[in-house]
Amino acid sequence: MAKISASLVKALRDQTGAGMMDCKKALKETDGDIEAAADFLRKKGIAKAGKKAGRIAAEGLVAVAEGDGAATMIEVNCETDFVARNDAFQAFVDQLAGLAHDNNVTDVDALNALETDGKTVADLTKEQIANIGENIQVRRITRLSSDYVGHYIHAGSQIGVLVQLSLDGADADTAAEFARNVAMHVAASKPSYTRTEEIDEDKLAKERKILTEQALESGKPANIVDKMVEGRLRKWKAEITLLEQPYVRDPDLTVGKYQKKTGGVSIDTFVRYQVGEGIEKAESTLAEEVAQLSKG
């Protein structure tokens, strides 16, 4: 067998964009023949995956898998909404959600290390990158387990919500309807907390300071300023707290009152994913995008 030098591995890596270990393995399999090794990587769906892995992936999908009293939600990112609508990409995201749920995995690295049909999820992802032609990344995973966990995926799978309930007499149908309605509310209203007691003290102090400075600018007396601040603080808390928000399907009720009206259910917590939130998207001109596409 020919000696596999570091320079040969680097040359293959530069040519294909595949990872170092993948290149080394390919060269061993082809007795150091770099062109045969490149073909080997292409057949394995690995070539060019490495080059694409550094590109910003801020589009994608949210998917949920459930069973055994639990639900797992996953966000998988790609570069364009065109790929997010691709059937193969959608099937891949559903597959990953199922794998994460079945194996009780909530850590991205642990998911990537999982094996299925002789391949790790990391390997499967490289194949998808090579086949689809865009960077693909698993961004985050959440699993909730309780008396009842409901979910809602908004049209286009860009927003997903899990709602965890405790039950005290409510039957399964009541719990399912309530959880789905609350999940739809969370998708639309974007609360930050379930109840006001959860609001971080530092965040509360910061908001109080801002509201106080705003009120002082009005020139009102100190005792009036204090009342103004407390009133505005209560309104702010209600805006960001699930149980205090007006329920979207009946604004005459808060979500807390809707919970009480339903009876036998209590919201423990919720998780809301929106694809790409917090990721700084790259901006490019049409000419740059066409030039990039022409490079493959």
N, C-alpha and C positions, 0 to 999 in steps of 0.2 A: 504493500500500500504506500502511495506517495505521502511524503511528509506534508502535513497541513500547516503552513506557516501563518503567522499573524498577518503578514501583508496580503496573503491570498484571501484570508477571511475578510479583511478590510475591503479588498477589491470587490468581493462578492456582495458585501454589505452595501457598498456605494452603488453598485449596479442595481440591486434589487430593493434596497431599503428594508430588508428583513433584519431581525435581531442577530446579534453576534453568535449566540449558541445555535440558532437555527441555521446560520450560514456554515458554521463549523460542522454540524451534523450532515448538512447537505453535501459538503465537500468530502466528508468521510464516505458517504454513501456512493459517491461518484468517482472515488479514487483521485480526488484533486482536480477533476475536470471542471473548470469554472462555468463553462457554458451548459454542461449537463447539470451542474448543481443549480444553476439559475432556472433551468427547466423543471428540475425536481421541486424547487420552492414554488414555482408557479402552479404545478400540479397539486401541491399541498395547500394552495391558497394563501401562502405566506408572503410571497414576493410583493414588494411595494407597500405592505401593511405598515412597516416601520416608518416610512416617510410620511405617511398620512397621520400617524399616531400623534404628531405634535401639533396638528392643526386644531383650531378652536371648534369645539362641538357644543353648540348652544341650542340646537333644535332637538327633536326627538319625541319620545312617547313616555307616558306613564301607564303601567299595567298593574293589575291586582290579581293575586291567586288566593284562594281561601279554602278552608276545610278544617275539621276537627276543632271548631270553636275559635279559630284564629284567622287572620288575614295578613297577607304580606304585600306591600306596595313597593314598586321599583321604578326608578327613572333611568332610562337609557338614552344617551344623547348621540346625535349625529350632527352633520354640518348644515344640512339644508332641509326645509320642510318637504321638498320633493322626495327625498329619501325616506322621511318620516311617513310618507303615504305609500311607500313601497311594501308590497305584500310580504316579501321575504324578510324585510326588516321588522315588520309588525309581528310575524311569526317568531322571529328570533327573540324579540322582547317578551312575548308571551312565554316562550320556552324558559327564559331566564327567570321570570317571575315564578313559574312553577318549580324550577330547580331550587330557588331560594326558599320557597315556602316548604317544599317537601323535606328539605334538609335543615330547616330551622336556622337559616343563615341571615344575618343582618349586617354583615361586614363585607364591603366590596372585595377586599383582598381574599377573604375566605371563599366568596362566591367564585372568584376567578380561579381559585385553586381546586374547586370541585371538578371531579371527573364524571363524564357521561359518555358511554360508548367508546371508551378508550382515549378520550380527549378531554383536556381541561377546558373550562369555560374561557380561559385566556386564549387557548388555541382556537376555539370556535370563533371568538371575537376577531382574531387575526384573519381568519378565513372570510368572515363577513366583510372586514375592511377591504380585503383584496378583491372580493367579488362585487361589492357594491361601489367601491371606489371613494369612500369617505371615511374619515376618522369616526370611530364608534367607541363610546365609553359608558360603562356602568357608573352612574354618578352617586346614587344613594339607595338605601333599602330600609324599610321600616316594617316591623311585625308587631301587631297588637293581638292580645289574647285575653278574653274575659268571658263574662256570661253571654255577651253577644257583641260581635263586631260587624258593623255594616260598612258599605262603601258606595262611592259614586264616582264614575268617570265621566267627565264632561265631553261633549261632542268633539271629536278630533283627538281625544286622549291627550290633551295638553294640560289638563288639570285633573288631579285625583285626590280623593279625600277618604280617610278611614275615620270611623267614629266608634269609640269603645263605650259600651253601656254596662251598667249593673242593673239586674232585673230584680224586682220585688213584687212578683205577682203578674206581670205582663206576660201574655203568651207570645209564641214565636212570631205570629203574623203581626201583632201590634208592635213588637220590637223591630221587626224588619221594616215596616212602614215608617216608624218614627226615626230609625237610624238613617234610612235613605233620605227622608225629608231634611233632617238636620245636616247630613252630608251635602246635599244640594245647597242648603243655606250657606254652609261654610265655603263651598266653591264660589258662590256669588259674593259673599260679604267679607271674606278674608279676615276673620277675627285673629288676634294674636294670642289670646289666652282663653281658657274655658271659663274661669271665674276671676273676679277682681282680686282675690287673695293671692293669686299667682303672679301679679304684676311685680316685677323686680323693683326693690326699693330705690336703687340708683336711678332707674328709668323714671320712677315716680317723682323723685326729687328734682331731676332735670326738667321734667315737664312743669312741675310747680314753679320752678325758677323762671322758666320762659313765660308762663302765664302771669306771674307776678310782675315781671318787667313790662309786659304788654299792658297790664292794668294800671300800673303806676304812670304810664305815659298819658293816661286819660285825665290825670290831674285830680282824681277823686280822693277823698279823705281815706286814711289808712284803714278804718273800720269797714268802709265800703269796698275797698280794694280786697280785703280778706274775704268778704262774702262773694265778690266777683270771682276770685280765684277758686274758691271751693266749689262754686256752681259750675265753672268751666271744667274743673278737674273731674267732677262727677260725670259730666257729659263726655269728656275724653275717655274715661274708663269704660263707659257704656258703649262707646264706638268701637273699642278694640277687644271687648270681652264677649264671648259667645252667648252666655246666658243672659246678658243685659241688652243684646242687640234686638231691634225689632225683627220679628220673624218674617222672612221675605214673602211667605205665602199668606200671611195675615198680619200686617204691620200694627194692628191694634194689640197684638200680643208680643211680648218679648219671647225669646227662645226659652227662657226659664219658665214663663207662664205656660207656654205650649207643652213643656215637659210635665208641669203639674197637671195640666188639663188632660194629658194622655194617661197619666197614672201608671205606677208600677215600673217606671223606667227612670234611670238617672245617668246623665252623661258623665263619664269619667274623664275622658280626654278625646282629642282629635288630632289628626295629622293631615296637613294640606300640602300637596306638591303642585307646583306649576313649572312646566318644562322651561329650563333655561334661566329661572329666576336667580339673580345674583351673578350670572356669568356675563362678563363683558364681551359683547359680540364684536367681531372684527368687521370693520367697514371697508369696502373696496369699491372701485369703479367697475362699470360693466366691462371695460377693456381689460382690466386686471383679471376679472373672473373668466373671461373668454380665453385669455392667455394661459391661465392656470389650467383650465379644462383641456386646452390643446396639448399640454404637457403630459396629461394622463394622471 
